[in-house]
Amino acid sequence: MKLKKNKTYNSITEENSRVNFIAFIWHGIFLSLASNFMDIHTIIPSMLIKAGGNAILLGLLTAIMVGGSSIMQIVFAGFLSHKTYKKKSLILGISLRIITLFFLALILFFTDYIDNRLIIFAIFMLISVFSFSGSYANISYMDILGKSIIDTKRKQFFTIKQTMSSIGILASAFIVRWLLKKLSYPENYSFLLLGAGLLLFIASLGFWKIKEGISEVKIKKTFWEFLKIIPFEVSQNSNLKNYLFIINFLGLGLSFIPFMILFAKKNFELSYNLIGNILLFKVLGMLITSLILFKRSKQFEYKRLLYFSLVFGILLPIMSLIFSKNYFLYQIIFILSGVFITAFNVAKNGILIEISNNNNRALYTGISGAGSILPAIFPLIVGIFISVLGYNLTFIIVAIIVAFSFIFIRKLHCK
């Protein structure tokens, strides 16, 4: 009797691809439910501000969350690129994130017995571990995703994942908003982080089901040998070079959003009602954009999506200044932040997979992290600028720098 031969794409069967598709969607759904509980644009910054943090401390924490974690990817990529299979590394990274969330929730629960300076120190230390373990997991995640779902299903995956995630984020936004208003500091943030840890644990269960494809490792290299490869890869691939410039300049839009929270504190009372509303409006923007992209998943191009992101990346700091005295309209601006976050992330992840292949994807992911120099240091610079130059001039500078990404988006070539 003849056995039926499975159709394969890039060494992965259609059946395994289907299992992986479901596993990654499972993770995406529960991660989306957890994301609002630990949101790096609203919840974590407002938690630091409530604990007594200022503009410089917020800049430092944002640098760690947005930029520092990306730079650490090059360290982890040098190690993980040697591995044929990366599933265990992925599970290890996500497990560390879960543990740090539980520890931070526990510390905040007993904050009445701990000095505020120690609370701020604990926030920095644990959020650093949380962010760095996330970059460790992301190397494995991107590599496994790229080789474990057939290429004809990838765009569908990204749009479905983003849509399901946005629905989950919207549902959890109402819960987070209710917890912020119902409980007082620090109990509200303690329960938020505890919920985030539990949901992240459930999300990680999907990874155990993954049927991982094989990564070809031709020559194992030391970390320093790995670093030497980077200039060669960048010089040989103009797409990679332009991609690095784009994520540096346009990526500043992501690291700018927490400063909109600080600006709100300056102009209005940073009440839990305001924080909850800001989070809800941001999520609405993400959901609307995700639904549009899902509807047009077969038509939209990643490059055009970057142009779309650029417009909103420039508008965010400008409109923050224009509506800085209008309590209602300032909250509405955060819809635009949600639009920007979704469009930029879908385009960024899609382009990275398009310009790489199964054998160099871990390397390119690491390079993209190491190349994110500007988002790593700029939040700290913004914090200093705000203290010295004020909000108006600083926000205008941010808008100008983000606009520079237009040059490199125009040069980018992708499918």
N, C-alpha and C positions, 0 to 999 in steps of 0.2 A: 504494500500500500504506500502510495506517495504522500509524503508529508507536505502540507501546504506551506509554502515559503512566505514568511512575513515580509511585507514591503518595508524597506528601511530608508531613512533619511539621516545621513551623517551618523551612521552606526547606532541609531535608536529606532526601535520598532514603533509602528503606529500605536500599538497597544500600550507600550511603556510610555510613549508620549502622552497618551490620553490619561494614564494614571498620574503622571507628573503634572499635567495641566490641572487636574482636580486638586492635587496636593498643594500646588502653589496658590491656587485660588482659595483653598481652605485657609492657608496661612495669611493670605491677603485680607480676607474677610475679618478674621479675629484680630489681626494687626491693626486694621482700620478702627475696630471698636476700641482698641487699647490706645491708639495714637492721641486722641483728645485728652486722655487722662495724663499723658506725659508730653503734651505738645510743646515742641521746642520754640515755637514762635509766640506762644501766649502763656501757657501754664507755668513752664519752668522759669521764664523771665519774670513773671508776676510773683512767683514764689520767692525768687531772690530779692525782688524789690520789697516785698512784705517783710522779709527777714532783715532788711536794712541795707540792701545793696544800692550802690550809686551807678552813675553812667559808666565809670571806668571798670567797675566790677562786672557790670552787665556786658560791656564790650569784651572783657576777658572771657567770661563764660560763653558768650556767643561764638567767640573765636575758637574755643575748644569744641563746642557742639557742631558748628558748621564747617569750620576750616581745619582745625586740628585733627579731627577724626578722619578727614579726607587725606591729609598728609601721611597719617599713620598707615594708610593703605599700602604705601610703597614698601614699608617694612614687612608687612604681612604678605604682600604679593611675592616678595623675594623668597619667602619661606613656602608659601602655598603653591607656587608655580611648579615646585618639584613633585607635587603629589598627583598621582593619576586619578585618585578619587578624593573628593573634598566634602563628602556628606558629614563625616564625623567632625570636621572643623566647623562646618556650618552649625551643627547642633551645639558644639562647645561655645561658640560665640554667642548664640542666642541664650544659652543657659546662664552665662555670666551677666547678661543684661537683666535677666529675670531676678537673679540674686541681688544685684545692686539696687533694683527698685524696691525690693522687700526691706533691705537694710535702711534705705533712705526714709521709707515710710515709718519704720520703727523709730528712727532717730527723731523725726518730726513729731511723732506721737508723744515723746518724752521731752519736748523742747522746753517745757516749763522748768525743767531741772538742769538745763544746759545753757551755758553762756551763748549769746547771739553770735559772737565771733566764731565759736566752735561750730555753730549751726551752719554759718556761711562757709567755713572751711570744709565741713562734711559735704555740703552741696557741691562744692567744687571737686572734691576728691571722687565722690561717687558718680557724679555726672561725667567726669573724665573717664572713669572705668566703663561706664555705660556707653559713652560715645566711641571709645576706642575698641571695645568688644564688638560694637556694631559695625565698625569698619572692617574688623577681622571677619565677621560673618558675611559682610557684603561681598568680599572678594569671592568667597565660595558660592554665595547665592548667585551672583552674575555668571560665574563660570558654569555652574550646574544648570541654570536656566537656559543659557545659550546652547548647551549641548544635549539637553534632555527634553526639549520641545521642538518638534520639527519646524523648519523655518517658515513653512506656509501657514502655521498657526500662531506665529509670534505676535503679529500686530493685533490679531483677534484677542490673544491672551492679554496684552497690555491694556486694550480698551475695556475688556470685560473686567479685568482686575481693578482698573481705575474706577469703573462705574460701581462695581460691588463695594469697593472700598469707600467711595464717596457716600453711598447709602448708609454703610455702617458708621462712618464718621458723623453723618447727620443725626443718626439715632443716638449715638453716644454723646453728641454735643448737648442734647437736652438733659441727659443724665448729669454730665459734668456741670452744666449751668445750674441745675437744681442743687447739686452738692455744694457748689461754691456759695450759693445764697443761703442754704439751709444750715450749714455748719460754719463755725468761725475758724480763723487761723489759730493753730496749725492743723487742727483736726481735719479740715476740708482737704488740704493738700496731702495729708497722711493717707486718707481713704482713697484719694485719687491715685496715688502711687501704688497702693496695695491693689486696687482694681486693675491698674495697668499691668502689674506683675502677673496676676492671675490670668488675664486675657492673653498676655504674651506667652504664657505657658501653654494655654490651649492652642494658640496659633502654631507653636513649635511642634505640636504633635503631627502636623501635616508633613513635616520634613522626614519623619521616620518612614513614610510610605514611598518616598522618592525612589525610582529606579534610575540610578545615575548612569549616564553615558561615560565613555572613556575619554580622558584627556591624554593625548600623546606627549610624553616627556622624552625628548631626544637626548638632551644632555643636561645633567643636573649642575647647577651653578651655585657658587657661594653668593652671599648677599652683596658683596662688593662687585663681583662679576655681573651680578644682576643689575646693579646701578649703572655699570658701564654700558649696558645695552640700551638704556633709555635715550641718550642723545642720538644714537644711531637710528633707533626706531622713529623718533620724532623727525629727524632729518630726511628719512626715507619716505615718510608718509605725510603728505601735506594735509590730508584730512585730519590726522591725529593732531598736527600742529595747530590747525585752525580750531579744532574741537577744544584744545586746552585754553586757547585765548577766549573762546566763547564762555566756557564754564567759569573762567576767572572774572571776566567783566560782567556778563549777564548774571552770573551766580551771586553777585553782590546783592541782588534784589532779595534773595532768601535771607541773607545775614542782616539786611536792613530792617526787616519786619519787627523784630523785638524792640527796636528803638522807637517804633511807632507806639508801642505800649508805654515806654518811658515818656514820650512826648504827651501822651494822653494824661499821664499823672501830673505833668506840669500844667496842663490847661484845664483839666477837670479832676474831680475826686476819683481816684482809682478804686471805685467800689467793686464788689464782687458781681453786682448786676452788670456793670460796664464790661468787666472781664468776660463774663458769660455771653453777653451780647456780641462782643468782638469775635469770640470763638465761633459763635453760631453764624454770623455773617460770613466769616472766612470759609466755613464749611459749605454754606450755600453756594458761594462762588466756585468751590471745588466740585460740588455736585453738578451744577449747571454745565460747567465746562466738560466734565466727564461724560455726561449724557450726550452732549453735542458731538464729542469725539467718537463716542461709541456709535452714534447714528451715522457718522461719516468715516468710519474706520477704513473703508476701502478707497476713500477719495483723498484724505488729507496726506500731506507730505511733511516729514519731520522738519525740513528746512523752513517751510512756510509757518510751521508751528513755532519755530524759533523767532521769526519776525513778529508773530503775534505776541509772544512772550516779551519781546523787547519793548513793545509799545507800553505794556502794563508795568514793566520794570522801571521805565522812565516816569510813568504817571504816578506811581506810589509816593515817592518823596515830594513831588510837586503838589499833588492834591492834598497831602498831609498838611502842607503849609497853607494852602488856600482855605481849607475847612478846619483850621486849627481852633477856631473859636465857636464852631457850630457843633454842639454835642451830638445831635442826631446824625448829621451828614458825615461827621468824622467816623462814626461806627460803620456807616454804609461803605466807606472806602475799603473796609476789610473784605468786602465781596471781591474787589479787584485783586486783593492779595491772594485769595483762594483761586481765582482764575489764573493768576501768574504761576502759583505753585504747581497746579495741575499741568498746565500747558508746558512749562519748563521741564518738569520731571519726566513726563511722557516723551518729550522730544529728546532730552538728554540721554535717557536710558535706551531709547530706540536707536539713536545714532551710534552710541557706543557699541551696541551689538552689530549694527550694520557695517561699521568700519573695522571690525575685528573678526577673528575666526576661532574655531574650537581650540587651536593650539596656542594662540596668543591673547585670548580674552582675559585671563587672569593678569597677564603682564600689562595689557592696556588699561584694565580697571585700576591696577596699582599706579600706573603712570598718570591716569586722570586724577587720582587722589593726590599724588605727590605734586602734580602740576597746579593744584588748587591753592597756590600761594596767596593770592590776593584775598579770597574769602577767609583764609586762615588768620591773616594779620589785620585786615581792614576793620573788623568789628572793634578791635582794641583801639585802632586809630580813630574811629568814629567816636568812641567814648571819650577820648582825649580831646578831639576837635569840638565836641559838644561842650565840654567843660571850659574850653578856651575861646572858641569862635561863636558858640551858640548854635541853636538848632537851625535857624534859617540858612546860614551860609553852608553849614555841614550838609544839609539835605540837598541843596543845589549841587554841591560837589559830587554827591552820590549819584544824582541823576545824570550828570555829565559823564562820569566814568562808565556807568551802565550803557550809555549811548554808544560808546566806543565798540561795543560788541557787534554793531552793524557791519563794520568793515570785514570781520572774520566770518560772519554768517553768510555774507555775499560770496566769499571764496570757497565755502564748504561744498563738497560734492558727495551726495549720498543717494540711495535708491529712492 
